[in-house]
């Protein structure tokens, strides 16, 4: 099984519904469907869609052969949002964790399958001020408390998406310059420590312990070209599922967003 997670920074641009700009070149290519056709993921998790389903053209809303499960911001249009595309029909779909101030931003799609639960999460960004840092930290705790109850059912859990936090110094190009920047604050990094202490495994680091592996680059100052990036997108799995994990890697060569896709391969 191949699971891909990708923050697309606006699904309508990646679909070609809205024109996108890359190095002063305007394009309306459907980069998302082209990626899906080439990579053939069994499940594709997309974050930061910035769209409600009805805002996506009927012909573009669902890739051929996939079910689609959307969640979107009810707080304001063109903000946050996630969608999970799956070749496999799930047993159950989760889009709320029961806390209105988090549910209203449309950051969660959870799917239950026979062998595991898979959560597609777009964690909040804290760069706009301390109130959003506080919101982000509380979101971490509330989400994992919610999933803790699901873990009592005994199924494995995968929590994938844009965590908006680099865990260790190795996970960003310039740690010293960013110690007081949201995304690398000590209190944010402690949340990743807490997740690991709860029995989750950062799958990428099971296969790659090298520096210079990032999943997000600023659009400024040719950051991607120079690989001045951050690793803030993850596939975390519960310890009882690690034997099923056969690979976990990034695809920095895939363009179309300021993030790159991250891949999880399972043998189940």
C-alpha positions as CSV (number, residue, x, y, z in Angstrom):
1,X,0.0,0.0,0.0
2,X,1.3,3.4,-0.9
3,X,0.1,6.5,1.1
4,X,1.1,10.0,0.0
5,X,0.7,13.2,2.0
6,X,1.1,16.6,0.3
7,X,0.4,20.2,1.4
8,X,-0.6,21.7,-1.9
9,X,-1.1,25.3,-0.9
10,X,-4.3,25.6,-2.9
11,X,-5.8,22.7,-4.7
12,X,-7.5,24.7,-7.4
13,X,-4.2,25.9,-8.7
14,X,-2.6,22.4,-8.6
15,X,-5.7,21.2,-10.6
16,X,-5.3,23.9,-13.1
17,X,-8.7,25.4,-12.3
18,X,-6.9,28.5,-11.2
19,X,-3.8,29.7,-13.1
20,X,-0.6,29.1,-11.2
21,X,2.7,31.0,-11.6
22,X,6.1,29.5,-11.5
23,X,9.1,31.7,-12.2
24,X,7.0,34.1,-14.1
25,X,5.4,31.4,-16.2
26,X,1.6,31.1,-16.0
27,X,0.2,27.5,-16.3
28,X,-3.2,25.8,-16.1
29,X,-1.8,22.3,-16.2
30,X,-3.5,19.7,-14.0
31,X,-0.4,18.8,-12.0
32,X,-2.4,16.9,-9.4
33,X,-4.0,14.4,-11.7
34,X,-0.7,14.0,-13.6
35,X,1.0,13.2,-10.3
36,X,-1.7,10.7,-9.3
37,X,-1.5,9.0,-12.7
38,X,2.2,8.6,-12.5
39,X,2.5,7.6,-8.8
40,X,-0.7,5.7,-8.4
41,X,-1.0,6.1,-4.6
42,X,-3.6,4.0,-2.9
43,X,-4.4,6.9,-0.6
44,X,-3.6,10.5,-1.1
45,X,-3.8,13.0,1.8
46,X,-3.9,16.6,0.8
47,X,-3.6,19.6,3.1
48,X,-4.3,23.3,2.7
49,X,-6.8,22.9,-0.1
50,X,-8.2,26.4,0.5
51,X,-11.5,25.3,-1.1
52,X,-14.9,23.8,-0.4
53,X,-15.9,20.8,-2.6
54,X,-18.4,22.9,-4.5
55,X,-15.7,25.4,-5.4
56,X,-13.9,22.7,-7.4
57,X,-15.2,21.9,-10.9
58,X,-17.2,18.6,-11.1
59,X,-14.7,17.2,-13.6
60,X,-11.8,17.9,-11.2
61,X,-13.3,17.2,-7.8
62,X,-12.4,13.5,-7.7
63,X,-9.5,11.8,-9.5
64,X,-10.7,8.8,-11.6
65,X,-11.0,5.7,-9.5
66,X,-10.9,7.4,-6.1
67,X,-13.3,8.1,-3.3
68,X,-12.9,11.7,-1.9
69,X,-13.5,12.9,1.6
70,X,-13.4,16.7,2.2
71,X,-13.2,18.9,5.2
72,X,-13.0,22.7,4.9
73,X,-12.9,25.9,6.9
74,X,-16.3,27.2,8.0
75,X,-14.6,30.1,9.6
76,X,-13.5,31.8,6.4
77,X,-13.3,30.9,2.7
78,X,-10.0,30.1,1.0
79,X,-8.4,29.0,4.3
80,X,-7.0,25.6,5.5
81,X,-9.0,22.5,4.4
82,X,-8.0,18.9,3.8
83,X,-9.1,16.1,1.4
84,X,-8.3,12.4,1.4
85,X,-8.6,10.5,-1.9
86,X,-8.7,6.7,-1.5
87,X,-9.0,3.8,-3.8
88,X,-10.3,1.8,-0.9
89,X,-13.6,2.6,0.6
90,X,-13.3,3.2,4.4
91,X,-15.5,1.7,7.1
92,X,-15.9,5.1,8.8
93,X,-15.1,8.8,8.2
94,X,-14.1,11.3,10.9
95,X,-14.1,15.1,10.4
96,X,-14.6,16.4,13.9
97,X,-13.0,15.9,17.3
98,X,-15.8,17.6,19.2
99,X,-14.2,21.0,19.9
100,X,-15.9,23.7,17.9
101,X,-12.9,26.1,17.7
102,X,-10.8,23.4,16.1
103,X,-13.5,21.7,14.0
104,X,-14.6,25.0,12.4
105,X,-11.2,25.3,10.6
106,X,-11.6,22.0,8.7
107,X,-8.2,20.5,9.5
108,X,-9.0,16.8,9.9
109,X,-10.1,13.8,7.9
110,X,-9.8,10.5,9.6
111,X,-10.6,7.2,7.8
112,X,-11.1,3.8,9.5
113,X,-10.0,0.7,7.5
114,X,-9.9,-2.9,8.5
115,X,-6.4,-2.9,9.8
116,X,-5.8,0.8,10.8
117,X,-7.0,4.3,11.2
118,X,-5.5,7.0,9.0
119,X,-5.7,10.6,9.9
120,X,-5.0,13.4,7.5
121,X,-4.2,16.5,9.5
122,X,-3.3,20.1,8.7
123,X,-1.9,21.4,12.0
124,X,-2.2,25.1,12.6
125,X,0.5,27.6,11.8
126,X,1.7,29.8,14.6
127,X,3.6,32.5,12.7
128,X,0.9,35.2,12.9
129,X,1.2,35.8,16.6
130,X,1.2,34.3,20.1
131,X,-2.5,33.6,20.1
132,X,-2.1,31.3,17.1
133,X,0.9,29.6,18.8
134,X,-1.3,28.9,21.8
135,X,-4.1,27.7,19.5
136,X,-1.6,25.4,17.7
137,X,-0.3,23.9,21.0
138,X,-3.8,23.3,22.3
139,X,-4.7,21.7,18.9
140,X,-1.8,19.2,19.3
141,X,-3.0,18.2,22.8
142,X,-6.7,18.0,21.9
143,X,-6.2,16.0,18.8
144,X,-3.9,13.4,20.4
145,X,-6.2,13.1,23.4
146,X,-9.1,12.4,21.0
147,X,-7.0,9.8,19.1
148,X,-5.9,8.2,22.4
149,X,-9.5,7.0,22.9
150,X,-9.5,5.5,19.5
151,X,-6.2,3.6,20.3
152,X,-8.0,1.7,23.0
153,X,-9.8,-0.2,20.2
154,X,-6.5,-1.9,19.4
155,X,-6.1,-0.8,15.8
156,X,-2.9,0.7,14.5
157,X,-2.9,4.5,13.9
158,X,-1.3,6.6,11.2
159,X,-1.2,10.3,11.6
160,X,0.1,12.1,8.5
161,X,0.2,15.6,7.2
162,X,1.7,19.0,7.7
163,X,2.6,19.3,11.4
164,X,4.0,22.8,10.9
165,X,6.9,22.0,13.3
166,X,10.5,20.9,12.7
167,X,11.4,18.5,15.5
168,X,15.2,18.6,15.7
169,X,18.0,20.8,14.5
170,X,18.6,18.4,11.6
171,X,15.1,19.1,10.4
172,X,15.8,22.6,9.2
173,X,18.6,24.3,7.3
174,X,19.1,27.2,9.7
175,X,18.2,26.2,13.3
176,X,20.2,28.9,15.0
177,X,18.4,31.6,13.1
178,X,14.9,30.2,13.8
179,X,15.0,29.3,17.5
180,X,12.4,32.1,18.2
181,X,10.4,31.5,15.0
182,X,7.1,29.6,15.2
183,X,7.7,26.2,13.7
184,X,10.9,25.7,15.8
185,X,9.9,27.1,19.2
186,X,10.9,24.9,22.1
187,X,7.3,24.5,23.2
188,X,6.3,23.4,19.7
189,X,9.2,20.9,19.5
190,X,8.2,19.5,22.8
191,X,4.8,18.5,21.3
192,X,6.7,16.3,18.8
193,X,8.6,14.8,21.8
194,X,5.3,14.2,23.5
195,X,3.9,12.4,20.4
196,X,6.9,10.1,20.4
197,X,6.6,9.5,24.1
198,X,3.0,8.4,23.5
199,X,4.2,5.6,21.3
200,X,4.3,7.1,17.8
201,X,7.2,6.6,15.4
202,X,8.5,9.2,12.9
203,X,8.7,6.8,10.0
204,X,11.0,8.9,7.8
205,X,13.8,8.8,10.4
206,X,13.6,5.0,10.4
207,X,15.0,5.0,6.9
208,X,17.0,8.3,6.6
209,X,19.0,9.9,9.4
210,X,20.9,12.3,7.1
211,X,20.6,16.1,7.2
212,X,19.4,18.3,4.3
213,X,16.1,16.4,3.9
214,X,13.2,18.9,3.9
215,X,9.6,19.1,2.9
216,X,8.9,22.8,2.8
217,X,10.8,25.8,1.4
218,X,9.9,29.5,1.5
219,X,9.0,31.0,-1.8
220,X,11.5,33.8,-1.0
221,X,15.2,34.1,-1.9
222,X,15.4,30.9,-4.0
223,X,15.1,28.8,-0.8
224,X,14.1,25.7,-2.7
225,X,16.7,26.0,-5.3
226,X,19.3,26.3,-2.5
227,X,17.6,23.7,-0.4
228,X,17.1,26.1,2.5
229,X,14.1,24.2,3.9
230,X,12.3,22.7,6.8
231,X,11.0,19.1,7.5
232,X,7.5,19.8,8.8
233,X,5.5,17.1,7.1
234,X,5.4,13.6,8.7
235,X,4.0,10.1,8.6
236,X,3.7,9.0,12.3
237,X,2.6,5.5,13.1
238,X,1.9,3.7,16.3
239,X,4.5,1.3,17.5
240,X,2.3,-1.7,16.8
241,X,2.4,-0.9,13.1
242,X,6.1,-0.3,12.5
243,X,6.7,-3.8,11.2
244,X,4.3,-3.0,8.3
245,X,6.2,0.1,7.3
246,X,8.5,-0.8,4.4
247,X,9.7,2.7,3.4
248,X,9.1,6.4,4.1
249,X,10.6,9.1,1.9
250,X,10.3,12.6,0.4
251,X,9.8,13.7,-3.2
252,X,11.5,17.1,-3.3
253,X,11.7,16.9,-7.1
254,X,7.9,17.2,-7.4
255,X,6.9,20.8,-8.0
256,X,3.5,22.5,-7.8
257,X,3.6,23.7,-4.1
258,X,6.0,25.1,-1.6
259,X,5.8,21.6,0.1
260,X,6.8,18.3,-1.6
261,X,4.9,15.0,-1.3
262,X,6.0,12.5,1.3
263,X,5.4,8.8,0.8
264,X,4.7,5.9,3.1
265,X,4.9,2.4,1.9
266,X,3.2,-0.4,3.8
267,X,3.1,-4.2,3.5
268,X,-0.4,-5.2,4.7
